[in-house]
Amino acid sequence: MSNDILNASAALARIVETVREKNADQPRIGRILEGALDNTLRTTIRRQPDGTTFVITGDIPAMWLRDSAAQVRPYLAAAAEDAGLADMIEGLVRRQAACIALDPYANAFNDGATGKGHQSDRTQMGPWLWERKYEVDSLCYPIQLAYLLWKNTGRTSHLDESFRSAVRTVLKVWKTEQNHESNSEYFFERSDCPPTDTLERGGKGTETAFTGMTWSGFRPSDDACRYGYLIPSNMFAVVVLRYLAEISRDVYRDSELAGEAGALAEEIRAGIETYGVVDHPVYGKMYAYETDGVGRHNLMDDANVPSLLSIPYLGYKPESDPVYRNTRNFILSEHNPYFYRGSAAEGIGSPHTPHRYIWHIALAMQGLTASDPEEKKRLLHLMADTEAGTSMMHEGFLADDPTQFTRPWFSWANMMFCELAMDVSGIRVRTN
C-alpha cells in the first residue's frame, strides 16, 4: 500500500487488495480506488474538537448533507472492523443532526458561524448556512447514514436524543410540505442567476395540489424543481421513513414514533403510485421524474442521486420490478432529454452541466443497478477509461472527449467509483 492513511487501516487495505485481485486485468481500477479512498479521507474529512465530523464536497469548502453521507458510505464496508472509521462516520451523523436542528430547510452548511456562502439569497439565511435550497433528499441522507452505521457495525450510540429530536423535526417538515401551498412558510429567491437557481411565484415554486407526497423546492443537483413533487426523492423518503420506524421499534422502543413514521411512509408511497406513474406510448407504465398533482409530469432523469435510475439502490423497488424496468429503458434512451451518446461514452447527464456532458455518478449508478455482472464490469471500465489522466472521477465530461470535464475534484463521484469497484468485487455495504 502506498498511502499512509490506507496503511493505517487494515480493513481498508483488505478491501483494496480484494479489488486489485478481482480486477487484475485492469490494474488502474485498484489504483483509482486506492487513490479515491485516500483522497476523500485526507482532503475532505475534518474531525472537529467536539467529536463531530465536517465533510467538504471537494472544491467547495462547505458540507452538503447529501454529499457528505454519500462520501463516507463506502467506508461502512470496513467500519465494523475499524473503530476509527466507525467513529468518523458517527461524528458525521452527529454533525448532520446538529445541522438539521439549526435549519431543516438548508442543504449546505459552514463549519462555523462564518457567514460564508449565499448570504444574499432572499430566504431565512444565517451565518451557519452556506445555502438554503430546500431538498427532500437532504433530510433523507442523514437518516439513511445513521441506519446503515447501525446495520454495519451494531452501534446505536449515535441514535441518541439529539438524533431523535432531529428526525422528529424531519417528520414535521415533511408533513408541513405535504400541503406546501397552505402550510409552508418556506420561500427562496436568488437574483442575477439562471432560472434553475431560484423559485418562481415569489419564491414558492410552481403551484401544486395535495397528493400525499411531500414537496421539494430543489433537486439533488441543487437545480429548481419544475414541478414540486420530485418522485425519486419521495421514494427515498419512503425508504428512510421505514428505516426510522425500525429504529424507533428496535432501538428507542418508541411505538408512537414508529407508527408516525410508518404512516407517513404509506401516505407518500400511495401518492407516488397514484400521481407519479404515467403510461408512456413506447415504454408503458413508468415513473415520472416530477409531477404537480394536477396532471403535469416531467419525463426525464437526472444524474444526481436520488434518481429514477437509482430506485433499486435506494431500496424502493427491486431491479426486477416491471414499472422500474420500463422506467430504466426510458432513462437509458434518447427519450430521456439528458441521455447522451458520443464517440467516447454514453450515459446520463444533467441540466446542471453543459449539453452532452455525462456524469460519472450516473455511470456508477447504472452499474450498481444492473443485473448483469458483465454490464457492471463494462461500466466500471468505462469510468476508468474516462478519468482523463487524472486518476479521479469528475462531475461531467463531454461524451466525445473526456478531457473536457467539470469539477476536477469531486469527492462524491470518486466514492461512487469506489462503491461500484467494490460491488464488482463482491464487497457491499449491508443495507438491512
URLIN-V93346 format. One record per pair of residues at least 6 apart in sequence whose C-alpha atoms are under 6 Angstrom apart, sorted by the first residue. I is the first residue (numbers start at 1). GAP is how many residues later the second one is. If there is no record, write none. Layout:
BEGIN
((I/GAP) (I/GAP))
END
This chain:
BEGIN
((11/67) (12/66) (19/11) (19/406) (20/10) (22/403) (32/359) (33/385) (36/378) (44/11) (44/12) (45/10) (46/7) (46/8) (47/6) (51/40) (52/39) (52/40) (52/42) (52/43) (53/38) (53/39) (55/8) (55/13) (56/6) (56/7) (57/354) (58/351) (58/352) (58/353) (59/350) (62/47) (62/48) (63/45) (63/46) (64/43) (64/44) (65/73) (66/72) (66/75) (71/341) (71/344) (74/345) (77/352) (79/6) (79/7) (80/73) (90/68) (97/66) (97/69) (101/65) (105/29) (106/26) (106/27) (106/28) (107/25) (107/26) (107/31) (108/22) (108/23) (109/19) (109/20) (109/21) (110/18) (110/19) (110/20) (112/16) (113/14) (113/15) (114/13) (115/12) (116/14) (117/13) (118/12) (118/13) (121/69) (122/66) (122/67) (123/64) (123/65) (134/83) (134/84) (135/81) (135/82) (135/83) (136/80) (137/96) (140/97) (144/96) (150/6) (152/278) (174/40) (176/7) (177/37) (177/38) (178/35) (178/36) (187/16) (187/17) (188/11) (188/15) (189/9) (189/10) (189/14) (190/8) (196/27) (196/28) (197/26) (199/6) (208/84) (208/85) (209/84) (211/60) (211/82) (212/55) (212/56) (212/59) (213/55) (213/58) (215/13) (215/14) (216/12) (217/8) (218/6) (218/7) (219/6) (220/84) (221/83) (227/63) (227/64) (227/65) (228/64) (229/61) (229/62) (229/63) (230/60) (231/58) (231/59) (232/74) (232/75) (232/76) (233/73) (238/27) (241/20) (241/24) (242/20) (245/13) (245/16) (245/17) (248/6) (248/10) (249/6) (249/9) (276/11) (276/12) (277/9) (277/10) (278/7) (278/8) (279/6) (283/43) (285/38) (286/37) (286/40) (286/41) (287/40) (288/11) (289/9) (289/10) (289/11) (290/7) (290/8) (291/6) (300/36) (302/48) (303/45) (303/46) (303/47) (303/59) (312/6) (312/7) (338/10) (338/11) (338/12) (339/8) (339/9) (340/6) (340/7) (340/16) (342/57) (342/58) (343/57) (344/55) (344/56) (345/54) (347/11) (348/10) (348/14) (349/8) (349/9) (349/10) (356/42) (356/43) (357/39) (357/40) (357/41) (357/42) (358/38) (358/39) (359/36) (359/37) (361/52) (364/52) (364/56) (367/9) (367/12) (368/52) (386/16) (387/6) (388/14) (388/15) (393/20) (393/21) (394/13) (394/14) (394/16) (395/11) (395/12) (396/9) (396/10) (397/7) (397/8) (398/6))
END
